Amino acid sequence: MGFIELFLLAVGLSMDAFAVSVCAGLTMKRVTVPKALIVGLYFGVFQVAMPLIGYFAARLFADKIVAVDHWVAFALLCFLGGKMIRESLQKEDGHSCESCDYKNCPERPGAEASLKPSKMLPLAVATSIDALAAGITFAVLPDTNIIPAVSFIGVTTLTLSMAGVKIGQLFGVKFKAKAEFAGGVILILMGLKVLLEHLFF
């Protein structure tokens, strides 16, 4: 996987975390670098760990899926992208944050963003489930150096999450759904590229 493909994948996978970060920033009275860094670290660390789990799990069964690896990558990326697009279009009583528990969502009117582990860990896990499937994709794609790849995804997620906190404070939630939609489109296009390259080149 080349740098451009990895960059696009990292951006696509980080959109869920970005969206939740926007929600958090929306209710912070004052955004500071330490607060934004805490949010970024929660999401960034899990975006490193989950692909590693998916990658090593898939490697155990690599000999069984090598004949259909391109279809596996295509299906997973399209599934992830379609899921993100669907979630970006869904609304529930004006609530568009599908990556967290609505009762505890910082987007809910009157809610306060909490950076406690009891609040942030479930969000970090929920927003990194897609990265678990992406790790499986890494296992079936040729020439993937997993450690640099997941490190890049983690740093990208950390950076975008920190930016999302500030954007949420400045501009509100209107960017959230658009970001998820764009991330979904990126993942689907990458899936198509993997499939077409295998079938025709």
C-alpha positions in Angstrom: 0.0 0.0 0.0 1.4 3.3 -1.1 1.6 6.5 1.0 -1.4 8.2 -0.7 -3.6 5.1 -0.2 -2.5 4.8 3.4 -3.1 8.5 4.0 -6.6 8.3 2.6 -7.3 5.2 4.6 -6.1 6.9 7.8 -8.3 9.9 7.1 -11.3 7.7 6.4 -10.9 5.6 9.5 -10.4 8.7 11.7 -13.7 10.4 10.7 -15.7 8.6 13.4 -13.2 9.8 16.1 -13.2 13.3 14.5 -17.0 13.4 14.6 -17.2 12.5 18.3 -14.4 15.0 19.0 -16.5 17.7 17.4 -19.3 16.7 19.8 -16.9 17.0 22.7 -15.7 20.4 21.6 -19.2 21.6 21.2 -19.9 21.7 24.9 -16.4 22.7 26.2 -16.5 26.2 27.7 -12.8 26.5 27.1 -10.7 24.3 24.8 -7.1 23.9 25.9 -4.2 21.9 24.4 -4.2 19.3 27.3 -7.9 18.7 26.9 -7.7 18.3 23.1 -4.6 16.1 23.6 -6.5 13.8 26.0 -9.3 13.3 23.5 -6.8 12.7 20.7 -4.8 10.2 22.7 -7.8 8.1 23.6 -8.9 7.8 19.9 -5.3 7.6 18.5 -4.2 4.8 20.8 -7.2 2.6 20.0 -6.8 3.3 16.3 -3.3 1.7 16.6 -4.4 -1.2 18.8 -7.5 -2.3 16.9 -5.8 -2.7 13.4 -3.0 -4.7 15.0 -5.5 -7.1 16.5 -7.3 -7.5 13.2 -4.0 -7.9 11.3 -2.6 -10.7 13.5 -5.9 -12.5 13.7 -6.2 -12.5 9.9 -2.6 -13.6 9.5 -3.4 -16.8 11.3 -5.8 -17.7 8.4 -3.9 -16.1 5.6 -3.4 -19.4 3.7 -7.1 -19.9 3.6 -8.0 -16.5 2.1 -5.1 -15.8 -0.2 -7.2 -16.8 -3.3 -9.9 -14.2 -2.5 -7.9 -11.6 -0.7 -8.8 -8.8 -3.1 -12.5 -9.6 -2.7 -12.0 -9.6 1.1 -10.4 -6.2 1.0 -13.0 -4.8 -1.4 -15.9 -6.1 0.8 -14.5 -4.8 4.1 -13.7 -1.4 2.7 -17.1 -1.0 1.1 -18.8 -2.2 4.2 -16.9 0.3 6.4 -17.5 3.1 3.9 -21.2 2.3 3.5 -21.6 2.2 7.2 -20.1 5.6 7.6 -22.2 7.1 4.9 -25.4 5.6 6.4 -24.5 6.9 9.8 -23.8 10.4 8.4 -27.3 10.5 6.9 -29.1 9.2 10.0 -30.8 11.5 12.5 -32.4 10.6 15.7 -34.4 13.5 17.3 -31.8 15.8 15.8 -29.0 13.6 17.2 -26.5 12.5 14.5 -23.8 11.0 16.6 -24.1 7.3 16.0 -20.7 6.4 17.5 -21.7 6.9 21.1 -24.4 6.3 23.7 -27.0 9.0 23.2 -27.7 9.3 26.9 -24.1 10.3 27.5 -23.4 12.0 24.2 -21.9 15.5 24.6 -24.1 16.7 21.7 -27.2 16.2 23.7 -28.7 19.5 24.8 -27.5 20.4 28.3 -24.8 17.8 28.4 -21.2 18.4 29.5 -18.3 16.8 27.8 -16.5 14.5 30.2 -12.9 13.3 29.7 -13.1 10.6 32.4 -12.1 7.1 31.4 -15.6 5.8 32.1 -16.8 8.1 29.4 -13.9 8.2 26.9 -13.0 4.5 26.8 -16.4 3.3 25.4 -16.2 6.0 22.8 -12.7 5.1 21.9 -13.6 1.4 21.5 -16.8 2.3 19.5 -15.0 4.6 17.1 -12.1 2.1 16.5 -14.2 -1.0 15.6 -13.9 -0.1 11.9 -10.1 0.0 12.3 -10.3 -3.7 13.5 -11.7 -4.6 10.1 -9.1 -2.5 8.4 -6.4 -4.5 10.1 -7.8 -7.6 8.4 -7.5 -5.7 5.1 -3.8 -5.0 5.8 -3.3 -8.7 6.2 -4.6 -9.6 2.8 -3.0 -6.7 0.9 0.6 -7.3 -0.3 3.6 -5.2 0.8 2.0 -3.8 3.9 4.4 -2.9 6.7 2.0 -3.1 9.6 3.8 -1.1 12.4 4.4 2.1 10.3 0.9 1.8 8.8 -0.9 1.6 12.2 1.4 4.2 13.7 0.5 6.6 10.8 -3.2 5.9 11.4 -2.9 6.6 15.1 -1.1 9.9 14.5 -3.6 11.0 11.9 -6.5 10.1 14.2 -4.8 12.0 17.1 -4.3 15.1 15.0 -7.7 15.1 13.5 -9.4 14.5 16.9 -7.5 17.4 18.5 -8.6 19.6 15.6 -12.2 18.3 15.9 -12.4 19.4 19.5 -11.5 23.0 18.5 -13.7 22.9 15.4 -16.6 21.8 17.6 -16.1 24.7 19.9 -15.8 27.2 17.0 -18.3 26.0 14.4 -20.6 23.5 16.0 -21.8 20.1 14.8 -22.5 20.9 11.2 -19.2 19.6 10.0 -19.6 16.2 11.7 -22.0 14.5 9.3 -20.1 15.9 6.3 -16.8 14.5 7.6 -18.3 11.0 8.1 -19.8 11.1 4.7 -16.5 12.0 3.1 -14.7 9.3 5.0 -17.1 6.7 3.8 -16.7 7.7 0.2 -12.9 7.5 0.6 -13.0 4.0 1.9 -15.4 2.8 -0.8 -13.2 4.3 -3.6 -10.2 2.5 -2.0 -12.0 -0.8 -2.1 -12.8 -0.3 -5.8 -9.2 0.5 -6.5 -8.0 -2.7 -4.8 -10.5 -4.8 -6.7 -9.9 -3.2 -10.2 -6.1 -3.4 -9.8 -6.3 -7.1 -9.1 -8.8 -7.9 -11.9 -7.4 -5.7 -14.7 -3.7 -5.0 -14.0 
